Every structure is written in C-alpha cells, then in structure tokens.
Amino acid sequence: MKKLLFTVLFPICVFSQNSLLTEIDTAKADTKVESAFKSLKIVNLESTKLAGKGDFYLVVAHRFDYVNHGFDDFFGIDNANTQIKFVYGFKDWLTVHIARSGFEETIDLGFKYRLVAQEKDGFPFAIVGFNSIAVNAEMKEENYPKMEFENRLTYVTQLLISRKFTEKLSLEIAPSYFHENTLKDILDENNTVISPNPQDNDQFAIGMGGRYKFAKRWSVNMDYAAHLNRASQSIYENPFSIGVDLETGGHVFQMHFTNSRAMHEAGYLGKTAGRWSKGEIAFGFNLVRVF
C-alpha cells in the first residue's frame, strides 16, 4: 500500500514542484513594465494600453455641447454627441476597434499594435502604432453631386510613445499624420476648392498626454494635440482635455472637460472648434467595460 501511494504521489509532487519552479523562472524572466495607462484612451488621445488577447471591450462615450450656452440647453446637456465603440484583443500585441459617432455620423475602424514594450532595467519606453480609417456618412450626394465614396474617407497614423515613470506618473507623446480626402467646408457644389489658402489634405500634429494617480482608484488625466500645418484661415483649434479616471473592477469611468466634441482621431485632431478662452468647453465621459 505504501509503495502504491508513493508510486501515485511522487510524480504529482515532482510535477507540482517543476510547475512551481517554471512559474518562478517565468516571473523572473518577465521584465515588461505594467501598462502605463489603465484605459485604452488618456482622454481623446489613444494610450499605449492594448486589450488582452480575447478581451472584448464596450466603450460608450458622450460629449455634450459647450457649457457657455447656459440654461438655453442646460449647459450643453441637451445636445449630446455619442460614440459607441467595440474593441477586441486579437493578440496581446494587436487590438482592433470599430465605432460609430454622432459627430459627422462617422464610422471608423482602427488597429493598435505593440512595437516595443517598456522593460524593467531595460528599454525605457513603450512604443505602439495606431492606424484608423474614418468614413464621413454625413456628407450627402445632393449637396456634393460629384462626390465619390473615397471623398468621405480620412486616414490617421500615430506613433504612441509612453513611459511609466512611477506607479503614479505616466507620460506619452504621439507624432501624428492624417489625410482628409475631402475638406467639405471649403468645397463648392463641384467639389472644387474655393479658398485662396486651402488646408492641405496631408496634416501633421503632435499629441501629448499624461496620467497621475492620486488615490487608489483615482487618477487625473490630460492630453493636448498641436496641429503643425493648419491653414491660416482655419476655424479650428488645438484640442485640450483634462479629467479624472475612476477604476471600479471591470469598469473604467472617465469624466472630463474638453474643447473637442469629436471623439474619433480624425475629428478631434482636425475639427476641434471650441476655444477654452471663450468658455467653449464640453463636459464628457467615457464608460469602458471589459468582458
């Protein structure tokens, strides 16, 4: 009987010990730094966080109208712009999303992929690529008779570079390029540019953002994007946003103030109309739920 028990238990003990040693070795070999951000976005700007393999996210985002409208629309609350986004982690290094926004009735598809991870006592930054394509469904053929489908498209490419300095502080910079096939506000009925100094279709920006964790579940987040070749007569502004994140289990609830009512990349980079100096500030929130 003792021999039988020894025969049965010995392989189990050896296997358990080997498994434990394997886990310890793996933990020692894991030099990657935990993600610099808790949410997929800082506020408007994409963060270097990716969805885990097989993780499915539902993101419901709202931007209300500008608070300087006063009681006429209850400080902007009567006029909400909503985005519904579905995000899926195909691989630990590859995240894909599809979204629909009320702003210009936009449908956008995006891909975010890790190029380099920040390492402990190693490479000091996380580098992530991001590409998206947006379709402007608001443009009507009766207004633009010669319009083709490609005229609705805007392409965005960003390189997201972040560093987690401490458990509390993370910063990111994001060189950005985006191309608008059509700039509808300076087109006539024949799709001809009528402005003497038109906006280039190829546009460049530098995004900057950060997160500071000031309590166990709370952080303050900020981001800004400087447009580098905006036309002199443009009505648009650089987007600036500030807010707080609340982590609650499987949720991240983001509340913020911003001068951009657009939430997709092509919208907030190129078509932010609000001015902070004039009180053209919108309250907004993102509700992020992972399944």
N, C-alpha and C positions, 0 to 999 in steps of 0.2 A: 504493500500500500504506500509506504514511504517512497519507494522507488518510483511508483506511478505518479505520485504528487510532484516529485522532483522533476520527472520527465515532462509533466504538463506545465509546471510553473516556471521552470528555468528558462525556456525560450521566451515566455511572456516577459519575465524580468529583464532578460537581455535586450529584448525588443524595446521595452519601455525605456531602459537606460540609453540605448542607442538613439531613440527618438528624442529624448531629453537633450542629449549631447548635440544632436543635429540642430535642435531649436536654438540652443545656446550659441553654437557656431554661427548659425544664420543671423541671430541677433547681433553678434559681434561683427559680422560681415556687412550688416545693413548700416551704411554710412550716410544714407539720404536724410536730409532735414525735412521734418514735417512741413506740410504746405504753409506758405507764408500767410495765406488768407483762408478764412472759414467759409466764404461764399464764392460762388462762381464769378461774381462781379464785385468790384470795390463799391462803386455806386452805378455810374454809367459804364465805366471802363472795365473790360474783361480782366479778371485776375489770372494769376498763373495756376490757380487751383483747377484740377480736372476731376470729372466724375470717375469713381472707381469702376472697374470692369463689371458690367452687368447692372450698375446702378441706374435707376430711372428717376429723373427729377421733373417735377411740375413747378413752374415759376409763373406766378400771377403778379403782374406789375401794374401800378397805376401812377399816372401823373395828372394832377388836377391843373386847373388854369391858374393864372397868376394871382397872387394874393392882393395885389394893388387894385383889383377890380372892386374890392369892398363888398358891401352887402348885396349888390346887384346880383351876384351869383354866389353869394355866401363865401367870399374869399376864394373863389375858384372851384369850390367843391361841386358845384352844379355841372361843371364841364370836365368830365374825366376822360382821359385818354388811357386805354387799357392795352396791355400786351399779354398774350398767353403763349408760353414757351414750353416745349417739351425737349428734354435733354437726356441723352443716353450715353453711357460709357461703353464703347465697343471694346476698347482695350484700356488698360491702366494708363496708357500714354495717348489715347485718342478719344476725344469727346465730340459728339455731333449734336446739333440742335436744329429745330425748325420752330418758327414763331410767326404769329400774326399780330400786327399792331394796328390800332386805330389811326395813328399818325400816317397820313397818306395811304391808308388801307394797305400797309406794307406786309408782304410775306418775305421772310428771309431764312436762308439756310446757312449754317455756319459749322466750321470744323476747327477744333482746337487740339493741338498736338504738342507733346513734350519733346523738346530737343535735347536739353541738358537739365539735370536735377542739381539743386544745391546740395552740397555734401558737408558733413562734419569734418573739420580739419582738411577740407579738400576744395573743390571748385566752389567759389563764393556766391554764385548766383544760380537761380532757376531761369531757364530760357524756354519760352513756349511760343509756338507760332499760332496765328489765328487768321483764318480766311472766311469771308462771308460773301454772299450774293443776295441782293435785295431786289424785290420786284415792286414797283410803284403801281398799285392797282387803281389808284385814284384818278389817274390821267384818262380822260375819255376820248374816244375816237372822234366824236362830233366836234370837240374842241381842237383836236390835232388830226386832221383828216389823213395826213400822210404818215402818221405815226406807225412804226412797226414795233413788234414785241421787244426787240433789243433796246429800243429807246426807253423802256421802262426800267432798265437794269442799272444797278450800281454795285461795284466790286470794292471790297475792302481787304487789305492785307496789313497785319500788325505783327510786330515782334515784341513780345511781352517779356521784360527782364526784371526780375524781382530779387530782393534779398530779405531774408528774415534775420534781423539783427539780434533780437532777443525774443523771448516769449511774448513780449508786449508790442514790440515795434517791427513793422514790415513796410517796405517801400517798393515802388515799382515805377519803371519808365517804359513807354511804349511808342517807339517810332512807327508812324502810320502812313499808309498810302491808300487813297481811294479814288476811284474813277467813276464819274457820273456820265452815262451815255447821253443823257439829255438834261439840260438845265432849264426846266419848264418856265421859270419866272422871267426868262429873257428870250423866249421864243415867240414868234408870231404864228399866225394860222398855217403858215407854210413850213413850220419847223426851222425858220431862219433866225439866226442870232441877230437881234436888233440893237443890242447895247454897243456903244462905241468902245467899251473896255470890258469885254465879257470875262466871266470867270472861266479859268482853264478847266477842262474836264478832268485832267490829272491834278490831284490835290494832295498836299502833304501836311502832316500835323505831328506834334509831339505830345503824347499823353503822359501824365504824371499822377501818381496816386499813392495813398498810404493808409495804414491801419494802426491804431494804437489801442491796445486792450487795457482798459482802466478798472475793470472788475471781472469777476469770474466768468460771467456770461455776456458782458457788455464791451463794446469797442466803439471808438469814433473813427469814421472813415471819411476821406476826402479824395476827390480827383478833379483834374483840370486837363484841358487839351488846347494847345496853342496852334492855331491854323497858320501855316507858314507862307502860303501864296494866295491869300484871299484877295479878290478884286477890290479895288479902292471904293467902288460904289456899292459894294455888297451891304445888305441889310442885316447880315448875320453876325453873331458874336461867338466868342470862345466859351465853351461850356465849363461851368464850375459848379461843383456839387459838394455838399457836406451833410453828414448824417450819422446815425448810430445803428449798430447791429445788435440784435438780441438773439442769442443762441438758446434754443429750447428743445433739446433732444434731437429729433429728426427734422426740426424746422430751423431756418434762419429767417428772422423778420428784420428787414432793413427799412428804416424810416429816414427821410432826408429832405433837404431843400435844394432846388436846382433851378437854373435858368433855361434848362432844356426840357421840352415836353416830349421830344422824341426819345425812344429807348433803344432802337437798333443803331448799329455803329454808323452807317451812312447818314442817319438822321441827326444824331447828336454832334457828330464831327463837322458836318457841313451845313446844317439847317437849324442851329440854335438861335432863336430870335430874341430871347429875353435879355434884359440888362439889369444886373443887380443894382446898379446905381439909381434906377428908376422904379425899384420895387417889383420888377417883373420876375418874380420868384415863384416857383410852383412847389407845393408840397407833394411828396410822393412816397410810395412804399413798394418794396418787393417782398413777396412771400414765397420762400423757397422750401419745398417739401421733397425729401428723398424717399424713395420706396425700395 
